[in-house]
Amino acid sequence: MKFDAERFRSFFALLPHNTRQAIDLAQRHDERLDDRDWLQSDVEQPVRHAVEIRHESFRSPEFINLLREYKIALVCADTWNGRD
């Protein structure tokens, strides 16, 4: 998927900011998860989000600024296989 600023801004705006919001969102699941969900938390605490990019189009200041705006971490995966 290529970077689309408005698409990601819309998605990031929907993300929950704490465990209560995450539970409220998760309760909207469909019947495929009936009896296989865990929708409880003993505390209300902040939740963090992270994004791992896989397309060159995300290597842009606009994407980094969007991550900063929504306080979302960037995943830097090490895919080195040790054979070099």
PyMOL Python script that loads the backbone (N, CA, C, O; Angstrom):
from pymol import cmd

cmd.read_pdbstr("""\
ATOM      1  N   MET A   1       0.846  -1.180   0.000  1.00  0.00           N
ATOM      2  CA  MET A   1       0.000   0.000   0.000  1.00  0.00           C
ATOM      3  C   MET A   1       0.887   1.238   0.000  1.00  0.00           C
ATOM      4  O   MET A   1       1.832   1.330   0.784  1.00  0.00           O
ATOM      5  N   LYS A   2       0.590   2.168  -0.861  1.00  0.00           N
ATOM      6  CA  LYS A   2       1.319   3.428  -0.913  1.00  0.00           C
ATOM      7  C   LYS A   2       0.769   4.402   0.117  1.00  0.00           C
ATOM      8  O   LYS A   2      -0.397   4.326   0.506  1.00  0.00           O
ATOM      9  N   PHE A   3       1.617   5.308   0.546  1.00  0.00           N
ATOM     10  CA  PHE A   3       1.224   6.319   1.520  1.00  0.00           C
ATOM     11  C   PHE A   3       0.194   7.264   0.920  1.00  0.00           C
ATOM     12  O   PHE A   3       0.390   7.825  -0.158  1.00  0.00           O
ATOM     13  N   ASP A   4      -0.896   7.424   1.637  1.00  0.00           N
ATOM     14  CA  ASP A   4      -1.954   8.361   1.282  1.00  0.00           C
ATOM     15  C   ASP A   4      -2.253   9.138   2.564  1.00  0.00           C
ATOM     16  O   ASP A   4      -2.861   8.602   3.490  1.00  0.00           O
ATOM     17  N   ALA A   5      -1.832  10.378   2.615  1.00  0.00           N
ATOM     18  CA  ALA A   5      -1.919  11.169   3.841  1.00  0.00           C
ATOM     19  C   ALA A   5      -3.332  11.237   4.413  1.00  0.00           C
ATOM     20  O   ALA A   5      -3.516  11.030   5.613  1.00  0.00           O
ATOM     21  N   GLU A   6      -4.310  11.516   3.599  1.00  0.00           N
ATOM     22  CA  GLU A   6      -5.682  11.648   4.118  1.00  0.00           C
ATOM     23  C   GLU A   6      -6.234  10.310   4.606  1.00  0.00           C
ATOM     24  O   GLU A   6      -6.957  10.256   5.601  1.00  0.00           O
ATOM     25  N   ARG A   7      -5.894   9.254   3.914  1.00  0.00           N
ATOM     26  CA  ARG A   7      -6.350   7.926   4.342  1.00  0.00           C
ATOM     27  C   ARG A   7      -5.783   7.581   5.720  1.00  0.00           C
ATOM     28  O   ARG A   7      -6.505   7.091   6.587  1.00  0.00           O
ATOM     29  N   PHE A   8      -4.489   7.838   5.917  1.00  0.00           N
ATOM     30  CA  PHE A   8      -3.875   7.537   7.202  1.00  0.00           C
ATOM     31  C   PHE A   8      -4.334   8.503   8.288  1.00  0.00           C
ATOM     32  O   PHE A   8      -4.508   8.097   9.436  1.00  0.00           O
ATOM     33  N   ARG A   9      -4.529   9.758   7.949  1.00  0.00           N
ATOM     34  CA  ARG A   9      -5.043  10.711   8.940  1.00  0.00           C
ATOM     35  C   ARG A   9      -6.419  10.257   9.441  1.00  0.00           C
ATOM     36  O   ARG A   9      -6.686  10.301  10.641  1.00  0.00           O
ATOM     37  N   SER A  10      -7.271   9.829   8.544  1.00  0.00           N
ATOM     38  CA  SER A  10      -8.605   9.342   8.931  1.00  0.00           C
ATOM     39  C   SER A  10      -8.504   8.110   9.819  1.00  0.00           C
ATOM     40  O   SER A  10      -9.218   7.988  10.814  1.00  0.00           O
ATOM     41  N   PHE A  11      -7.601   7.191   9.445  1.00  0.00           N
ATOM     42  CA  PHE A  11      -7.414   5.980  10.241  1.00  0.00           C
ATOM     43  C   PHE A  11      -6.852   6.304  11.624  1.00  0.00           C
ATOM     44  O   PHE A  11      -7.364   5.809  12.629  1.00  0.00           O
ATOM     45  N   PHE A  12      -5.811   7.125  11.687  1.00  0.00           N
ATOM     46  CA  PHE A  12      -5.197   7.471  12.969  1.00  0.00           C
ATOM     47  C   PHE A  12      -6.193   8.154  13.900  1.00  0.00           C
ATOM     48  O   PHE A  12      -6.141   7.952  15.114  1.00  0.00           O
ATOM     49  N   ALA A  13      -7.087   8.950  13.356  1.00  0.00           N
ATOM     50  CA  ALA A  13      -8.084   9.653  14.170  1.00  0.00           C
ATOM     51  C   ALA A  13      -9.057   8.690  14.843  1.00  0.00           C
ATOM     52  O   ALA A  13      -9.669   9.032  15.855  1.00  0.00           O
ATOM     53  N   LEU A  14      -9.204   7.491  14.289  1.00  0.00           N
ATOM     54  CA  LEU A  14     -10.123   6.494  14.861  1.00  0.00           C
ATOM     55  C   LEU A  14      -9.502   5.654  15.973  1.00  0.00           C
ATOM     56  O   LEU A  14     -10.224   4.974  16.703  1.00  0.00           O
ATOM     57  N   LEU A  15      -8.199   5.689  16.114  1.00  0.00           N
ATOM     58  CA  LEU A  15      -7.521   4.822  17.074  1.00  0.00           C
ATOM     59  C   LEU A  15      -7.852   5.202  18.519  1.00  0.00           C
ATOM     60  O   LEU A  15      -7.934   6.387  18.843  1.00  0.00           O
ATOM     61  N   PRO A  16      -8.044   4.207  19.387  1.00  0.00           N
ATOM     62  CA  PRO A  16      -8.322   4.493  20.796  1.00  0.00           C
ATOM     63  C   PRO A  16      -7.072   5.015  21.500  1.00  0.00           C
ATOM     64  O   PRO A  16      -5.950   4.669  21.128  1.00  0.00           O
ATOM     65  N   HIS A  17      -7.274   5.851  22.518  1.00  0.00           N
ATOM     66  CA  HIS A  17      -6.161   6.436  23.258  1.00  0.00           C
ATOM     67  C   HIS A  17      -5.954   5.811  24.631  1.00  0.00           C
ATOM     68  O   HIS A  17      -4.928   6.046  25.270  1.00  0.00           O
ATOM     69  N   ASN A  18      -6.913   5.022  25.090  1.00  0.00           N
ATOM     70  CA  ASN A  18      -6.750   4.369  26.389  1.00  0.00           C
ATOM     71  C   ASN A  18      -7.476   3.023  26.377  1.00  0.00           C
ATOM     72  O   ASN A  18      -8.185   2.696  25.425  1.00  0.00           O
ATOM     73  N   THR A  19      -7.290   2.258  27.437  1.00  0.00           N
ATOM     74  CA  THR A  19      -7.862   0.904  27.478  1.00  0.00           C
ATOM     75  C   THR A  19      -9.392   0.927  27.440  1.00  0.00           C
ATOM     76  O   THR A  19      -9.997   0.019  26.870  1.00  0.00           O
ATOM     77  N   ARG A  20     -10.019   1.918  28.019  1.00  0.00           N
ATOM     78  CA  ARG A  20     -11.489   2.004  27.993  1.00  0.00           C
ATOM     79  C   ARG A  20     -11.969   2.186  26.562  1.00  0.00           C
ATOM     80  O   ARG A  20     -12.905   1.509  26.134  1.00  0.00           O
ATOM     81  N   GLN A  21     -11.347   3.084  25.820  1.00  0.00           N
ATOM     82  CA  GLN A  21     -11.725   3.303  24.424  1.00  0.00           C
ATOM     83  C   GLN A  21     -11.452   2.058  23.578  1.00  0.00           C
ATOM     84  O   GLN A  21     -12.220   1.738  22.671  1.00  0.00           O
ATOM     85  N   ALA A  22     -10.369   1.367  23.874  1.00  0.00           N
ATOM     86  CA  ALA A  22     -10.041   0.139  23.135  1.00  0.00           C
ATOM     87  C   ALA A  22     -11.094  -0.934  23.377  1.00  0.00           C
ATOM     88  O   ALA A  22     -11.497  -1.635  22.449  1.00  0.00           O
ATOM     89  N   ILE A  23     -11.538  -1.060  24.615  1.00  0.00           N
ATOM     90  CA  ILE A  23     -12.582  -2.034  24.942  1.00  0.00           C
ATOM     91  C   ILE A  23     -13.888  -1.663  24.251  1.00  0.00           C
ATOM     92  O   ILE A  23     -14.562  -2.525  23.688  1.00  0.00           O
ATOM     93  N   ASP A  24     -14.244  -0.391  24.290  1.00  0.00           N
ATOM     94  CA  ASP A  24     -15.472   0.057  23.622  1.00  0.00           C
ATOM     95  C   ASP A  24     -15.434  -0.264  22.124  1.00  0.00           C
ATOM     96  O   ASP A  24     -16.432  -0.701  21.552  1.00  0.00           O
ATOM     97  N   LEU A  25     -14.293  -0.048  21.506  1.00  0.00           N
ATOM     98  CA  LEU A  25     -14.137  -0.350  20.084  1.00  0.00           C
ATOM     99  C   LEU A  25     -14.216  -1.860  19.842  1.00  0.00           C
ATOM    100  O   LEU A  25     -14.894  -2.309  18.918  1.00  0.00           O
ATOM    101  N   ALA A  26     -13.537  -2.621  20.656  1.00  0.00           N
ATOM    102  CA  ALA A  26     -13.504  -4.083  20.478  1.00  0.00           C
ATOM    103  C   ALA A  26     -14.878  -4.722  20.676  1.00  0.00           C
ATOM    104  O   ALA A  26     -15.159  -5.767  20.089  1.00  0.00           O
ATOM    105  N   GLN A  27     -15.723  -4.122  21.479  1.00  0.00           N
ATOM    106  CA  GLN A  27     -17.058  -4.682  21.724  1.00  0.00           C
ATOM    107  C   GLN A  27     -17.940  -4.645  20.481  1.00  0.00           C
ATOM    108  O   GLN A  27     -19.014  -5.246  20.460  1.00  0.00           O
ATOM    109  N   ARG A  28     -17.497  -3.953  19.466  1.00  0.00           N
ATOM    110  CA  ARG A  28     -18.269  -3.884  18.220  1.00  0.00           C
ATOM    111  C   ARG A  28     -17.916  -5.020  17.259  1.00  0.00           C
ATOM    112  O   ARG A  28     -18.331  -5.007  16.100  1.00  0.00           O
ATOM    113  N   HIS A  29     -17.153  -5.998  17.738  1.00  0.00           N
ATOM    114  CA  HIS A  29     -16.765  -7.107  16.857  1.00  0.00           C
ATOM    115  C   HIS A  29     -17.987  -7.910  16.434  1.00  0.00           C
ATOM    116  O   HIS A  29     -19.054  -7.806  17.039  1.00  0.00           O
ATOM    117  N   ASP A  30     -17.818  -8.703  15.396  1.00  0.00           N
ATOM    118  CA  ASP A  30     -18.945  -9.509  14.924  1.00  0.00           C
ATOM    119  C   ASP A  30     -18.952 -10.877  15.603  1.00  0.00           C
ATOM    120  O   ASP A  30     -18.124 -11.155  16.471  1.00  0.00           O
ATOM    121  N   GLU A  31     -19.886 -11.718  15.200  1.00  0.00           N
ATOM    122  CA  GLU A  31     -20.113 -13.002  15.866  1.00  0.00           C
ATOM    123  C   GLU A  31     -18.960 -13.993  15.719  1.00  0.00           C
ATOM    124  O   GLU A  31     -18.910 -14.984  16.446  1.00  0.00           O
ATOM    125  N   ARG A  32     -18.042 -13.747  14.801  1.00  0.00           N
ATOM    126  CA  ARG A  32     -16.919 -14.681  14.627  1.00  0.00           C
ATOM    127  C   ARG A  32     -16.035 -14.750  15.864  1.00  0.00           C
ATOM    128  O   ARG A  32     -15.299 -15.721  16.041  1.00  0.00           O
ATOM    129  N   LEU A  33     -16.093 -13.745  16.717  1.00  0.00           N
ATOM    130  CA  LEU A  33     -15.276 -13.749  17.932  1.00  0.00           C
ATOM    131  C   LEU A  33     -16.060 -14.080  19.191  1.00  0.00           C
ATOM    132  O   LEU A  33     -15.502 -14.038  20.287  1.00  0.00           O
ATOM    133  N   ASP A  34     -17.318 -14.403  19.063  1.00  0.00           N
ATOM    134  CA  ASP A  34     -18.109 -14.737  20.243  1.00  0.00           C
ATOM    135  C   ASP A  34     -17.427 -15.832  21.045  1.00  0.00           C
ATOM    136  O   ASP A  34     -16.976 -16.835  20.493  1.00  0.00           O
ATOM    137  N   ASP A  35     -17.358 -15.626  22.351  1.00  0.00           N
ATOM    138  CA  ASP A  35     -16.751 -16.557  23.308  1.00  0.00           C
ATOM    139  C   ASP A  35     -15.246 -16.713  23.116  1.00  0.00           C
ATOM    140  O   ASP A  35     -14.647 -17.602  23.720  1.00  0.00           O
ATOM    141  N   ARG A  36     -14.623 -15.878  22.297  1.00  0.00           N
ATOM    142  CA  ARG A  36     -13.167 -15.939  22.131  1.00  0.00           C
ATOM    143  C   ARG A  36     -12.541 -14.560  22.338  1.00  0.00           C
ATOM    144  O   ARG A  36     -11.417 -14.322  21.897  1.00  0.00           O
ATOM    145  N   ASP A  37     -13.245 -13.666  22.993  1.00  0.00           N
ATOM    146  CA  ASP A  37     -12.718 -12.333  23.210  1.00  0.00           C
ATOM    147  C   ASP A  37     -12.395 -12.106  24.684  1.00  0.00           C
ATOM    148  O   ASP A  37     -12.929 -12.783  25.563  1.00  0.00           O
ATOM    149  N   TRP A  38     -11.527 -11.157  24.931  1.00  0.00           N
ATOM    150  CA  TRP A  38     -11.203 -10.745  26.300  1.00  0.00           C
ATOM    151  C   TRP A  38     -11.335  -9.241  26.321  1.00  0.00           C
ATOM    152  O   TRP A  38     -10.456  -8.520  25.849  1.00  0.00           O
ATOM    153  N   LEU A  39     -12.445  -8.770  26.873  1.00  0.00           N
ATOM    154  CA  LEU A  39     -12.763  -7.351  26.818  1.00  0.00           C
ATOM    155  C   LEU A  39     -12.854  -6.751  28.209  1.00  0.00           C
ATOM    156  O   LEU A  39     -13.837  -6.097  28.559  1.00  0.00           O
ATOM    157  N   GLN A  40     -11.816  -6.984  28.994  1.00  0.00           N
ATOM    158  CA  GLN A  40     -11.776  -6.442  30.343  1.00  0.00           C
ATOM    159  C   GLN A  40     -10.393  -5.870  30.615  1.00  0.00           C
ATOM    160  O   GLN A  40      -9.393  -6.318  30.052  1.00  0.00           O
ATOM    161  N   SER A  41     -10.358  -4.878  31.485  1.00  0.00           N
ATOM    162  CA  SER A  41      -9.089  -4.320  31.948  1.00  0.00           C
ATOM    163  C   SER A  41      -9.286  -3.867  33.376  1.00  0.00           C
ATOM    164  O   SER A  41     -10.289  -3.233  33.703  1.00  0.00           O
ATOM    165  N   ASP A  42      -8.333  -4.190  34.224  1.00  0.00           N
ATOM    166  CA  ASP A  42      -8.424  -3.794  35.630  1.00  0.00           C
ATOM    167  C   ASP A  42      -8.168  -2.301  35.828  1.00  0.00           C
ATOM    168  O   ASP A  42      -8.584  -1.715  36.827  1.00  0.00           O
ATOM    169  N   VAL A  43      -7.487  -1.701  34.874  1.00  0.00           N
ATOM    170  CA  VAL A  43      -7.146  -0.279  34.978  1.00  0.00           C
ATOM    171  C   VAL A  43      -7.415   0.412  33.655  1.00  0.00           C
ATOM    172  O   VAL A  43      -7.405  -0.209  32.592  1.00  0.00           O
ATOM    173  N   GLU A  44      -7.652   1.697  33.747  1.00  0.00           N
ATOM    174  CA  GLU A  44      -7.715   2.502  32.522  1.00  0.00           C
ATOM    175  C   GLU A  44      -6.359   3.167  32.375  1.00  0.00           C
ATOM    176  O   GLU A  44      -5.942   3.960  33.220  1.00  0.00           O
ATOM    177  N   GLN A  45      -5.686   2.835  31.297  1.00  0.00           N
ATOM    178  CA  GLN A  45      -4.368   3.403  31.068  1.00  0.00           C
ATOM    179  C   GLN A  45      -4.194   3.720  29.592  1.00  0.00           C
ATOM    180  O   GLN A  45      -4.937   3.210  28.753  1.00  0.00           O
ATOM    181  N   PRO A  46      -3.226   4.551  29.275  1.00  0.00           N
ATOM    182  CA  PRO A  46      -3.010   4.907  27.867  1.00  0.00           C
ATOM    183  C   PRO A  46      -2.564   3.690  27.055  1.00  0.00           C
ATOM    184  O   PRO A  46      -1.941   2.767  27.580  1.00  0.00           O
ATOM    185  N   VAL A  47      -2.892   3.710  25.781  1.00  0.00           N
ATOM    186  CA  VAL A  47      -2.379   2.701  24.850  1.00  0.00           C
ATOM    187  C   VAL A  47      -1.573   3.436  23.788  1.00  0.00           C
ATOM    188  O   VAL A  47      -1.877   4.573  23.429  1.00  0.00           O
ATOM    189  N   ARG A  48      -0.546   2.767  23.299  1.00  0.00           N
ATOM    190  CA  ARG A  48       0.299   3.336  22.260  1.00  0.00           C
ATOM    191  C   ARG A  48       0.113   2.538  20.980  1.00  0.00           C
ATOM    192  O   ARG A  48      -0.252   1.362  21.014  1.00  0.00           O
ATOM    193  N   HIS A  49       0.364   3.176  19.873  1.00  0.00           N
ATOM    194  CA  HIS A  49       0.249   2.532  18.574  1.00  0.00           C
ATOM    195  C   HIS A  49       1.572   2.669  17.841  1.00  0.00           C
ATOM    196  O   HIS A  49       2.343   3.598  18.078  1.00  0.00           O
ATOM    197  N   ALA A  50       1.817   1.724  16.947  1.00  0.00           N
ATOM    198  CA  ALA A  50       3.034   1.744  16.138  1.00  0.00           C
ATOM    199  C   ALA A  50       2.694   1.268  14.732  1.00  0.00           C
ATOM    200  O   ALA A  50       1.775   0.473  14.539  1.00  0.00           O
ATOM    201  N   VAL A  51       3.449   1.766  13.747  1.00  0.00           N
ATOM    202  CA  VAL A  51       3.240   1.417  12.352  1.00  0.00           C
ATOM    203  C   VAL A  51       4.561   0.923  11.776  1.00  0.00           C
ATOM    204  O   VAL A  51       5.602   1.556  11.954  1.00  0.00           O
ATOM    205  N   GLU A  52       4.511  -0.209  11.087  1.00  0.00           N
ATOM    206  CA  GLU A  52       5.673  -0.694  10.355  1.00  0.00           C
ATOM    207  C   GLU A  52       5.427  -0.431   8.877  1.00  0.00           C
ATOM    208  O   GLU A  52       4.435  -0.896   8.315  1.00  0.00           O
ATOM    209  N   ILE A  53       6.321   0.308   8.256  1.00  0.00           N
ATOM    210  CA  ILE A  53       6.141   0.636   6.845  1.00  0.00           C
ATOM    211  C   ILE A  53       6.807  -0.413   5.962  1.00  0.00           C
ATOM    212  O   ILE A  53       7.802  -1.032   6.339  1.00  0.00           O
ATOM    213  N   ARG A  54       6.232  -0.595   4.778  1.00  0.00           N
ATOM    214  CA  ARG A  54       6.778  -1.570   3.845  1.00  0.00           C
ATOM    215  C   ARG A  54       6.785  -1.060   2.413  1.00  0.00           C
ATOM    216  O   ARG A  54       6.942  -1.838   1.473  1.00  0.00           O
ATOM    217  N   HIS A  55       6.617   0.232   2.248  1.00  0.00           N
ATOM    218  CA  HIS A  55       6.632   0.800   0.909  1.00  0.00           C
ATOM    219  C   HIS A  55       7.434   2.099   0.950  1.00  0.00           C
ATOM    220  O   HIS A  55       7.320   2.883   1.892  1.00  0.00           O
ATOM    221  N   GLU A  56       8.230   2.309  -0.065  1.00  0.00           N
ATOM    222  CA  GLU A  56       9.107   3.480  -0.143  1.00  0.00           C
ATOM    223  C   GLU A  56       8.358   4.804  -0.037  1.00  0.00           C
ATOM    224  O   GLU A  56       8.933   5.798   0.406  1.00  0.00           O
ATOM    225  N   SER A  57       7.098   4.837  -0.431  1.00  0.00           N
ATOM    226  CA  SER A  57       6.338   6.089  -0.421  1.00  0.00           C
ATOM    227  C   SER A  57       6.148   6.645   0.992  1.00  0.00           C
ATOM    228  O   SER A  57       5.816   7.819   1.155  1.00  0.00           O
ATOM    229  N   PHE A  58       6.357   5.809   2.014  1.00  0.00           N
ATOM    230  CA  PHE A  58       6.209   6.270   3.395  1.00  0.00           C
ATOM    231  C   PHE A  58       7.453   7.020   3.886  1.00  0.00           C
ATOM    232  O   PHE A  58       7.431   7.645   4.946  1.00  0.00           O
ATOM    233  N   ARG A  59       8.514   6.950   3.123  1.00  0.00           N
ATOM    234  CA  ARG A  59       9.746   7.649   3.498  1.00  0.00           C
ATOM    235  C   ARG A  59       9.630   9.106   3.099  1.00  0.00           C
ATOM    236  O   ARG A  59      10.285   9.576   2.169  1.00  0.00           O
ATOM    237  N   SER A  60       8.770   9.811   3.833  1.00  0.00           N
ATOM    238  CA  SER A  60       8.532  11.213   3.513  1.00  0.00           C
ATOM    239  C   SER A  60       8.338  12.006   4.802  1.00  0.00           C
ATOM    240  O   SER A  60       7.827  11.473   5.787  1.00  0.00           O
ATOM    241  N   PRO A  61       8.739  13.259   4.801  1.00  0.00           N
ATOM    242  CA  PRO A  61       8.514  14.118   5.966  1.00  0.00           C
ATOM    243  C   PRO A  61       7.036  14.212   6.329  1.00  0.00           C
ATOM    244  O   PRO A  61       6.693  14.329   7.505  1.00  0.00           O
ATOM    245  N   GLU A  62       6.169  14.162   5.338  1.00  0.00           N
ATOM    246  CA  GLU A  62       4.723  14.268   5.609  1.00  0.00           C
ATOM    247  C   GLU A  62       4.248  13.099   6.471  1.00  0.00           C
ATOM    248  O   GLU A  62       3.452  13.292   7.390  1.00  0.00           O
ATOM    249  N   PHE A  63       4.728  11.892   6.182  1.00  0.00           N
ATOM    250  CA  PHE A  63       4.338  10.732   6.980  1.00  0.00           C
ATOM    251  C   PHE A  63       4.899  10.840   8.399  1.00  0.00           C
ATOM    252  O   PHE A  63       4.188  10.572   9.368  1.00  0.00           O
ATOM    253  N   ILE A  64       6.155  11.226   8.523  1.00  0.00           N
ATOM    254  CA  ILE A  64       6.772  11.372   9.846  1.00  0.00           C
ATOM    255  C   ILE A  64       6.039  12.434  10.659  1.00  0.00           C
ATOM    256  O   ILE A  64       5.814  12.248  11.855  1.00  0.00           O
ATOM    257  N   ASN A  65       5.668  13.530  10.032  1.00  0.00           N
ATOM    258  CA  ASN A  65       4.910  14.571  10.737  1.00  0.00           C
ATOM    259  C   ASN A  65       3.549  14.062  11.192  1.00  0.00           C
ATOM    260  O   ASN A  65       3.077  14.425  12.269  1.00  0.00           O
ATOM    261  N   LEU A  66       2.920  13.229  10.383  1.00  0.00           N
ATOM    262  CA  LEU A  66       1.632  12.644  10.745  1.00  0.00           C
ATOM    263  C   LEU A  66       1.788  11.725  11.958  1.00  0.00           C
ATOM    264  O   LEU A  66       0.959  11.746  12.868  1.00  0.00           O
ATOM    265  N   LEU A  67       2.849  10.923  11.965  1.00  0.00           N
ATOM    266  CA  LEU A  67       3.118  10.072  13.129  1.00  0.00           C
ATOM    267  C   LEU A  67       3.312  10.914  14.383  1.00  0.00           C
ATOM    268  O   LEU A  67       2.785  10.584  15.445  1.00  0.00           O
ATOM    269  N   ARG A  68       4.048  11.972  14.264  1.00  0.00           N
ATOM    270  CA  ARG A  68       4.287  12.852  15.419  1.00  0.00           C
ATOM    271  C   ARG A  68       2.988  13.495  15.895  1.00  0.00           C
ATOM    272  O   ARG A  68       2.734  13.587  17.096  1.00  0.00           O
ATOM    273  N   GLU A  69       2.176  13.935  14.949  1.00  0.00           N
ATOM    274  CA  GLU A  69       0.908  14.581  15.299  1.00  0.00           C
ATOM    275  C   GLU A  69       0.015  13.660  16.121  1.00  0.00           C
ATOM    276  O   GLU A  69      -0.633  14.100  17.070  1.00  0.00           O
ATOM    277  N   TYR A  70      -0.018  12.373  15.751  1.00  0.00           N
ATOM    278  CA  TYR A  70      -0.884  11.414  16.444  1.00  0.00           C
ATOM    279  C   TYR A  70      -0.136  10.590  17.490  1.00  0.00           C
ATOM    280  O   TYR A  70      -0.705   9.672  18.081  1.00  0.00           O
ATOM    281  N   LYS A  71       1.137  10.916  17.722  1.00  0.00           N
ATOM    282  CA  LYS A  71       1.969  10.230  18.731  1.00  0.00           C
ATOM    283  C   LYS A  71       2.005   8.725  18.481  1.00  0.00           C
ATOM    284  O   LYS A  71       1.789   7.921  19.388  1.00  0.00           O
ATOM    285  N   ILE A  72       2.282   8.367  17.238  1.00  0.00           N
ATOM    286  CA  ILE A  72       2.359   6.973  16.821  1.00  0.00           C
ATOM    287  C   ILE A  72       3.816   6.652  16.516  1.00  0.00           C
ATOM    288  O   ILE A  72       4.505   7.415  15.839  1.00  0.00           O
ATOM    289  N   ALA A  73       4.273   5.513  17.023  1.00  0.00           N
ATOM    290  CA  ALA A  73       5.665   5.104  16.837  1.00  0.00           C
ATOM    291  C   ALA A  73       5.875   4.503  15.453  1.00  0.00           C
ATOM    292  O   ALA A  73       4.955   3.950  14.850  1.00  0.00           O
ATOM    293  N   LEU A  74       7.097   4.622  14.968  1.00  0.00           N
ATOM    294  CA  LEU A  74       7.501   4.003  13.717  1.00  0.00           C
ATOM    295  C   LEU A  74       8.325   2.764  14.045  1.00  0.00           C
ATOM    296  O   LEU A  74       9.315   2.847  14.771  1.00  0.00           O
ATOM    297  N   VAL A  75       7.920   1.627  13.515  1.00  0.00           N
ATOM    298  CA  VAL A  75       8.640   0.375  13.736  1.00  0.00           C
ATOM    299  C   VAL A  75       9.798   0.305  12.752  1.00  0.00           C
ATOM    300  O   VAL A  75       9.616   0.478  11.546  1.00  0.00           O
ATOM    301  N   CYS A  76      10.981   0.051  13.277  1.00  0.00           N
ATOM    302  CA  CYS A  76      12.168  -0.140  12.441  1.00  0.00           C
ATOM    303  C   CYS A  76      12.572  -1.605  12.568  1.00  0.00           C
ATOM    304  O   CYS A  76      13.258  -1.988  13.516  1.00  0.00           O
ATOM    305  N   ALA A  77      12.150  -2.409  11.622  1.00  0.00           N
ATOM    306  CA  ALA A  77      12.416  -3.852  11.671  1.00  0.00           C
ATOM    307  C   ALA A  77      13.799  -4.147  11.115  1.00  0.00           C
ATOM    308  O   ALA A  77      14.218  -3.575  10.109  1.00  0.00           O
ATOM    309  N   ASP A  78      14.488  -5.037  11.779  1.00  0.00           N
ATOM    310  CA  ASP A  78      15.805  -5.484  11.319  1.00  0.00           C
ATOM    311  C   ASP A  78      15.599  -6.794  10.569  1.00  0.00           C
ATOM    312  O   ASP A  78      15.328  -7.831  11.174  1.00  0.00           O
ATOM    313  N   THR A  79      15.729  -6.737   9.265  1.00  0.00           N
ATOM    314  CA  THR A  79      15.491  -7.937   8.460  1.00  0.00           C
ATOM    315  C   THR A  79      16.790  -8.567   7.990  1.00  0.00           C
ATOM    316  O   THR A  79      16.779  -9.427   7.109  1.00  0.00           O
ATOM    317  N   TRP A  80      17.899  -8.153   8.562  1.00  0.00           N
ATOM    318  CA  TRP A  80      19.189  -8.729   8.197  1.00  0.00           C
ATOM    319  C   TRP A  80      19.188 -10.205   8.542  1.00  0.00           C
ATOM    320  O   TRP A  80      18.799 -10.586   9.646  1.00  0.00           O
ATOM    321  N   ASN A  81      19.619 -11.039   7.610  1.00  0.00           N
ATOM    322  CA  ASN A  81      19.567 -12.478   7.835  1.00  0.00           C
ATOM    323  C   ASN A  81      20.891 -13.075   8.298  1.00  0.00           C
ATOM    324  O   ASN A  81      20.987 -14.289   8.479  1.00  0.00           O
ATOM    325  N   GLY A  82      21.901 -12.253   8.490  1.00  0.00           N
ATOM    326  CA  GLY A  82      23.168 -12.737   9.018  1.00  0.00           C
ATOM    327  C   GLY A  82      24.065 -13.402   7.985  1.00  0.00           C
ATOM    328  O   GLY A  82      25.116 -13.931   8.347  1.00  0.00           O
ATOM    329  N   ARG A  83      23.693 -13.393   6.736  1.00  0.00           N
ATOM    330  CA  ARG A  83      24.486 -14.077   5.697  1.00  0.00           C
ATOM    331  C   ARG A  83      25.393 -13.141   4.913  1.00  0.00           C
ATOM    332  O   ARG A  83      26.142 -13.596   4.048  1.00  0.00           O
ATOM    333  N   ASP A  84      25.343 -11.863   5.191  1.00  0.00           N
ATOM    334  CA  ASP A  84      26.154 -10.905   4.436  1.00  0.00           C
ATOM    335  C   ASP A  84      27.593 -10.896   4.917  1.00  0.00           C
ATOM    336  O   ASP A  84      28.415 -10.146   4.390  1.00  0.00           O
TER     337      ASP A  84
END
""", "prot")
cmd.dss("prot")
cmd.show_as("cartoon", "prot")
cmd.util.cbc("prot")
cmd.orient("prot")
